[in-house]
């Protein structure tokens, strides 16, 4: 008899608890509450904290160790342990592009649960530029500054720049008329180099190996390894001058003509032996 009296209160309390609204709500949504519980625990234990990354060169080439180390340092300082859901790829794309000189482009994608993949394109050095400031710059084909080779107070700047270009099979560029510009994103660039590079690439198409460029008073002289000189004007329309070049160089190639200089600044290009 005593046993039955003791059991009734327990059963009564249990039934009352099961009718309690929060308990009923949990019972009816058991899967949803289980999900939130597991998710909360995963956040608590850092499952969604970014701690892995992969670098992919979109050109399929190997990435220089120095660039990998810069990206690794940036990741550890700014990205590691960031919450996957709060992480903004666009924000850090812009920041990394500004901070890492050799980055030509970057796209960041998130991979569940704690990884990012960085698709990058790397600037390749093409020019060594000696400018009016007596500084020596390593430039990409688009004119972006990749490295400062020579300090302002160093003697023999031109010779050292020229030797650096020769030793690294780069094109030496000299001009006292130009200065490096600083862009809004912090990158430094020799703005006119983009147009100059179009000229160089067009000339190189016909198997002339360019080794030296000189720009003075808007007169652009491009020298190949046989010391031939191609003369253009940066104050006139470059595409028009390139059209002249294509017409004349076609005749030169067809007739196997030898020449020492070709001046494209005039409507009728001047060719000299």
C-alpha positions in Angstrom: 0.0 0.0 0.0 2.8 2.4 0.9 4.6 1.6 -2.4 1.5 2.6 -4.5 1.2 5.9 -2.6 4.9 6.7 -3.4 4.5 5.9 -7.1 1.6 8.2 -7.7 3.4 11.4 -7.0 6.3 10.4 -9.4 3.9 9.6 -12.2 1.9 12.8 -11.6 5.1 15.0 -11.7 6.3 13.3 -14.8 3.0 13.8 -16.6 2.9 17.4 -15.5 6.4 18.0 -16.8 5.5 16.5 -20.1 2.6 18.9 -20.4 4.9 21.9 -19.6 4.9 24.1 -22.7 8.7 24.4 -23.3 8.9 20.6 -23.0 6.1 20.1 -25.4 7.7 22.5 -27.9 11.0 20.7 -27.7 9.3 17.3 -28.1 7.4 18.5 -31.2 10.6 20.0 -32.7 13.1 17.5 -31.5 15.1 17.4 -34.8 15.3 21.2 -35.1 16.4 21.5 -31.5 18.9 18.7 -32.0 20.4 20.5 -35.0 20.7 23.8 -33.1 22.3 22.0 -30.2 24.9 20.3 -32.4 25.5 23.5 -34.3 26.1 25.4 -31.1 28.5 22.8 -29.9 30.4 22.9 -33.3 30.7 26.7 -32.9 31.9 26.4 -29.3 34.6 23.9 -30.3 35.8 26.0 -33.3 34.7 23.6 -36.1 33.8 26.6 -38.2 37.0 28.6 -37.6 39.0 28.9 -40.8 42.3 27.2 -40.3 43.1 25.7 -43.7 43.9 27.3 -47.1 44.9 26.3 -50.6 46.6 28.5 -53.2 45.8 27.9 -56.9 47.6 29.8 -59.7 44.9 30.3 -62.3 47.6 30.2 -65.0 48.6 26.8 -63.9 52.2 27.8 -63.1 54.2 27.3 -60.0 54.1 30.1 -57.5 57.3 31.6 -56.3 58.2 30.7 -52.7 58.4 34.4 -51.7 54.8 34.9 -52.8 53.6 31.8 -50.9 55.3 33.0 -47.8 53.7 36.4 -48.1 50.3 34.9 -48.5 51.0 32.5 -45.6 52.0 35.4 -43.4 48.8 37.4 -44.3 46.7 34.3 -43.6 48.1 33.8 -40.2 47.8 37.5 -39.3 44.4 38.3 -40.7 42.4 35.3 -41.7 43.2 32.3 -39.4 40.5 31.5 -36.9 38.0 33.8 -38.6 34.4 32.5 -38.4 33.4 30.8 -41.7 29.9 32.5 -41.7 31.2 36.0 -40.8 34.2 35.9 -43.2 33.8 38.3 -46.2 35.9 37.1 -49.2 35.5 40.5 -51.1 36.9 42.5 -48.2 40.0 40.4 -47.9 40.5 40.1 -51.6 40.9 43.9 -51.8 43.1 44.0 -48.7 45.4 41.2 -50.0 45.7 42.7 -53.4 46.8 46.0 -51.9 49.3 44.4 -49.4 51.0 41.8 -51.6 52.9 43.5 -54.4 53.2 40.5 -56.7 49.5 39.8 -56.8 48.0 40.6 -60.2 44.5 39.3 -59.2 43.0 37.3 -56.5 39.6 35.5 -55.8 38.8 33.9 -52.5 36.2 31.1 -52.2 35.0 29.5 -49.0 34.9 25.7 -48.6 32.9 24.0 -45.8 33.6 23.8 -42.9 36.8 25.8 -42.3 38.8 26.2 -45.5 39.4 28.9 -48.1 40.8 28.5 -51.6 42.8 31.5 -53.1 42.8 31.7 -56.9 45.6 34.0 -57.8 47.5 35.4 -60.8 51.0 36.6 -60.2 52.8 39.5 -61.9 55.8 38.5 -63.9 58.8 40.8 -64.1 59.6 42.2 -67.5 61.3 45.6 -67.2 64.0 47.2 -65.1 63.3 50.9 -65.1 65.8 53.7 -64.3 63.9 56.9 -63.8 64.5 60.6 -63.1 64.5 59.9 -59.3 67.7 57.8 -59.8 65.7 54.8 -58.4 65.7 51.4 -60.1 62.4 49.5 -60.3 61.5 46.0 -61.2 58.2 46.3 -63.3 55.6 44.0 -64.6 54.5 44.2 -68.3 51.6 46.5 -67.1 54.1 48.8 -65.3 53.3 47.7 -61.7 56.3 48.1 -59.3 57.3 44.6 -58.1 60.5 45.6 -56.3 62.7 48.6 -55.7 66.2 47.5 -56.7 68.3 50.5 -56.0 68.3 53.1 -53.2 68.3 56.8 -54.0 71.8 57.5 -52.7 73.5 54.6 -54.4 76.1 55.5 -57.0 76.3 54.0 -60.4 72.5 53.5 -60.7 72.2 53.2 -64.4 75.0 50.7 -64.7 73.7 48.6 -61.9 70.2 48.7 -63.3 71.4 47.7 -66.8 73.5 44.9 -65.4 70.5 43.6 -63.3 68.4 43.6 -66.5 71.1 41.7 -68.4 71.7 39.1 -65.7 67.9 38.4 -65.4 67.1 38.6 -69.1 64.8 41.6 -68.6 64.3 44.7 -70.7 66.1 47.8 -69.5 64.0 51.0 -69.6 65.5 54.5 -69.1 63.7 57.8 -68.9 64.2 61.0 -67.1 60.7 62.2 -68.0 58.7 59.8 -65.9 57.8 59.1 -62.3 56.1 56.2 -60.5 52.5 56.9 -59.5 50.7 55.7 -56.4 47.2 54.3 -57.0 44.2 54.5 -54.7 44.7 50.9 -53.6 48.3 51.5 -52.6 49.9 49.8 -55.6 52.7 51.7 -57.4 52.7 51.9 -61.2 54.5 53.5 -64.1 51.3 54.5 -66.0 52.6 55.0 -69.5 54.2 51.5 -69.4 51.0 49.9 -70.5 51.1 51.6 -73.8 54.8 51.1 -74.2 54.3 47.4 -73.5 51.8 47.2 -76.4 54.4 48.5 -78.7 57.0 46.1 -77.3 54.7 43.1 -77.6 53.8 44.0 -81.2 57.5 44.3 -82.2 58.3 41.0 -80.4 55.7 39.3 -82.4 58.0 39.5 -85.4 60.8 37.7 -83.5 62.8 40.9 -82.6 64.2 40.4 -79.1 63.9 43.7 -77.3 66.7 44.5 -74.8 66.6 48.2 -74.2 64.1 51.1 -74.3 64.7 54.8 -74.0 62.0 57.5 -73.6 63.0 61.2 -73.9 60.8 64.2 -74.9 58.0 61.8 -75.9 60.3 60.0 -78.3 60.3 56.2 -77.7 63.2 54.2 -79.0 63.1 50.5 -78.7 66.3 48.5 -79.3 66.6 44.8 -80.1 69.6 42.5 -79.5 71.1 43.4 -82.9 70.9 47.1 -82.0 68.1 47.8 -84.5 66.0 50.7 -83.3 62.3 51.2 -83.7 61.1 54.8 -83.0 57.7 55.8 -81.9 56.1 58.9 -80.3 54.2 58.7 -77.1 52.5 62.1 -77.8 50.9 60.7 -81.0 48.3 58.0 -81.4 50.1 54.7 -80.6 47.6 52.4 -82.5 48.0 54.4 -85.7 51.8 54.1 -85.4 51.5 50.3 -84.8 49.4 50.0 -88.0 52.2 51.7 -89.9 54.7 49.3 -88.3 52.6 46.2 -89.3 52.4 47.4 -92.9 56.1 48.2 -93.2 57.4 45.2 -91.3 55.3 42.9 -93.5 57.1 44.3 -96.6 60.5 44.0 -94.8 59.9 40.4 -94.0 58.5 39.5 -97.4 61.5 41.1 -99.2 64.0 40.0 -96.6 65.3 43.5 -96.2 68.0 44.5 -93.7 67.6 47.7 -91.8 69.2 49.5 -88.8 66.4 51.8 -87.8 62.7 52.2 -88.5 60.9 55.5 -87.6 57.1 55.1 -87.3 56.3 58.7 -86.1 55.5 59.9 -89.7 52.8 59.0 -92.1 55.5 57.5 -94.3 57.8 55.6 -92.0 61.5 56.1 -92.5 63.7 53.1 -92.8 67.5 53.3 -92.7 70.2 50.6 -93.1 
